[in-house]
C-alpha cells in the first residue's frame, strides 16, 4: 500500500529548559492523505479523524533515526490501517544523555496532541509503539503521561523493550550476534552517565524500576527467547497484569534481538509480523468499541 510521507520540524523548550528541535516523520496511506490537513495542505476532501500512533525507533539510546519506522512495525501500521503514524527524532545519548531522549519524545507527543486536527488524529485513539530502546521510551512515556495526567494513551506496543539497566538472567551473560551483554552495558552506561554514583535511577530512565504499574495503557509486545531483553519484557507484562492492566506477550524461538527487523523474511519473523498486525487491528477495534 502506497504511503504519503511528510517531514516537519518542531521547535520547543524541553522540561529541563533546553531549546530543542524535534523532527517528525509523518506517514499515512495515500488513500486517506487527502482527508488529513497536514497532507492536503488546505484542500481537504473529507475531514476525518484516524487512529494515531507515535512510533519510536530503537538503537540502544545511542544510535538510530526515525526513518527506521518505514521498514519496521510502525510502517506496517501505516500500510495496513487507516491510521497516521508519526516517528520522532530524539537526541541520542552520544549528544545528550538521559533525560534528553524522553524529553524530546514527550515534546513530540505534546505537539501531536495540540495539533491533532492538523494530523487528522482522534485523540481517543492515540497509541505509542516502538522497538528496543524505542520500546523503552514507550514504557517510560506511558508512565510519565499517566503521572502528569494531561495525555491519555489508548494502547502501547513496546516491542522487546530496553527497560532495565540492571542485569537480568537473560541479559547478564548473553553473547548473541548483534545486541548482547557487552553492547547493553555500553548503551546503559552512556545513556545514564548524567546520573551520579549512588543516585537512584529514575523510572523514566529505566521503567523496570517502577513500583506502580496501575492505570497504564493496555499492552501487546513480543520478544525472542535467545536475546538479552527476554526477562525484562516478560516481567513488564507480568507487572502490568498484576496491576490489573490488560497485557500480553508472545515469545518466539530465535536468538537475535530485533529479529523481525534484521531477518524479516525468516518464517518466525513473518509469523511475528502477521500476529502483530492482527493484534493492532484488535486493539483498534477494542478502542472503537469502547467509544460507542
N, C-alpha and C positions, 0 to 999 in steps of 0.2 A: 504494500500500500504506500503510495507516494506521500511524502511529508512536506509540509511547508515549514521553513526554519527562519527564525529571526533572532538577531543578537541585539541586546540593549545593554547599556551601562548605567548603573545607579550610583550616584554619589551620596554618601551618608556619613554620619558621625557614629562610631561604634559606642557600645556601652561604656568602654573604658576611655572614651574621649578622643579616639584616633580618627582622623579623616581618612575614609576608605572609599574605594570604588569597587563595586561588586558587578561583575559581568554576568549576564543571564543569557543562556541559550534556550530559546523557546521553540517548541515543536508541536505540531498537530497535523492530523490528516488533512490533505489538500481539500477534501470534500467538505470539511467543516470550517476551513480557514476564512471563507467569505462571511461567516456569521460572527467572527471574532474581531472586534475593533482594532486590536494590535496588528493583525494581518491585513484586514480590509482597508485600513488607513482612510476611514471616513466614508467608505462606500459599503456599509454592512448590508448583506442580503436580508437576513432574518436574525435579529439579535437573539442569541441563545446562550444559556449558561451550561457549562460542562463540568464534569469532574476535573479537578486539578491535582497534579502530582508534582511535588518538588523532588527531583531525583539527584542525589549527591554522590559524586564519584569517589572511588577509593584511591588507595595508593600509600597506605601506611602513615597518613597525615603529612608525608614529606614529598610526595610526587602525585602526578595525575592532573587531569584537566576535564572540563565539563563535556567536551565532545565525546568522551568515552560513553556517555549516555546514548549516543546514536547506535552503538553496537551492543549495548547492554540491555538489561531488562527494562530500563526506562524507555528505550527506543521501542521495545516490544509493546509497551503500554500505548505509546503514541500511535503505533501502526495498527494495533488490534482493536482499539476502542475509540469512541468519540470522546476524547479527553485531551486536555492541554498539559504537556509535560515541560517543566522548567528546570534546567540544570544550572546551578550557580558555580561560579569560580570563587574559590576561597583561598586565603593566604596559606601557603604551605609552611610547614614548620621550619624549613631552612631559612625562610624570610622572617617568620614571626611564630613563636611557639604558642601553646595554649595561653590565653583564650581566643587567639585571633580567628581560628577556623570556625569555632562555634559562634563567635560574634558576627562574622561575615554571613554565615548561613542564617542566623537569626534576623539580620537586617534584610537579607534576601526574602525571607518568609514574610516579614513585616511589610515589605514593599509589595509583594504579591497580594497580600490581604488588603492593603489600602488601595490597590489598583485592580481589584478583582473584576470590575466591569470591563476594563480595558483588555484584560487577559481572557475574558469570557468564562470565568470560573464561578461555579456555585460554591460559596464558602461552606455550605453544609456538607460538601463532598471533597474537602481538602485533605489530601493524603501526603505522607512522606515515604520515600524509599531510597535505598542506596546499597552499595556493596562494600564490604570490608570496612575500611576507615569511614567510608560514607555511611555504612550501616551504623557505625559507632556514633556518628554525628546525628543520624536519625534518632537513635535511642536517647542521646543527650538532649536534642531539641524537644522531643516529646516530654521529657521531664521538666525542661526549662519552661515551656509554654504552659504546662499544667500548673507549675508553681506560680507563674506570674498571672495566670488566669485570663489572658487577653486574647488568645487564639485557641480555637478548638480544632484538633486533628481527628479526622474520622477514622483513619486506619494507618498502620505503619507496616513497612516491608523492609526491615533491616537485615539484608542477606549476609550470612556468615559474618556478623559484625565484629569489629575490633573494639571491644568494650572493657577489657580487664587488663590493667597494666601489670598485674601480678601474674606470676607463673601459675598455670593450671596443669593438671596431669597431661593434657593433650598439647600444651604449648611449651612445657618445660624442657623437653628433650626431643624436639621434632626436627628431623633432617630432610624434610621434603624438598623436592626441586621447587624453586620459586620462594614463596613465603615460608619461613621456618623460624626456629627459635632465635637464631642469630639476627635475622632481619627484624624480627619482632622486638627484640631488646633494643636494637638500634632505633626503630621507629618510636617506641615509647620514650626512650631517653631524650631524643631530640624534641619530641612534642611537649614533654613535661619539664624541660630544662628551666622554665620560668618558676617552677615550684621549688622552694628551698628545702634543703635537707631537714628532715624531721617534720615538715609540714604535711598535713593531711591532703591527699589528692582529692580534688573536688569531684562530685558526682557528675558534673557537666563535662569533666575531662575524661573520666573513666566510669561510665554509667553502671558498671558491675558492682561498684562500691555502694550503690543505693540501698537504703533500708526501707524505702517506701515505693512500692510498685502500684499502689492503688490509683484508680481514676486515670490510668494511662489508656491510650487507644488500643483497640484490638490489633492483633499482630499475626502475620504469617511470615515465616522465614524458612530457609533451608541451609544445609551445610553438608560437607562430606566427612566421612569418619576417619580420614587419614591426615587431616590438616590441623594446624595449631588452634583454631578457634572453635573446634567441636564442643569442648566442655563449656565454654562461656556462652555459646549460643544456646545450648540445651538448658543451661542454668537460667538464662534470661527468660526463656519461655516458661520454665517451671515457676520462677518467681512471679511472673505475670499471672499465671493460673492460680497460684496460691493467694494472690491478692484479689481474685475474682474477675480478672480480665480474660476475655476470650483470646486464646493464643495457641498456635500450633507450629510445629517444626517437622520438616522431612529431612531425614538423614540418608545420604546416598553413599554408596561404597565406591569411593575414589580416594586418591592420595595427593590431590593437587588443589591448593587454595585457589579460589576463583575458577574452578574447573569449567564452569559454564561459559566464561569469557575466553579462556585460553584454549579450550577444546570444544568449541560449540557444536561440532559435528559428531562428537562421541555419543553413542546411544544413551549413556547415562545423562549427559548434558541435555540431549534432546528431550528426554523424559522430564528432567527438572524444569526446563523451559516451558514445556507444554503444561505441566502441573502448575507452575507459577502463573501463567496466563489464565488458566482456569480459576485459580484462587483469587486473582484480581477481579475477574468477572463476577465471582461470587460476592466479593466484598462490595463492589459497586451496586449489585442488586440488593444486597442487605441494607446498604445505606439508603438507597432509594426507597425501599420498603419502609424503613423507619421514619421516613418523611411523610408517608401517606396518612 
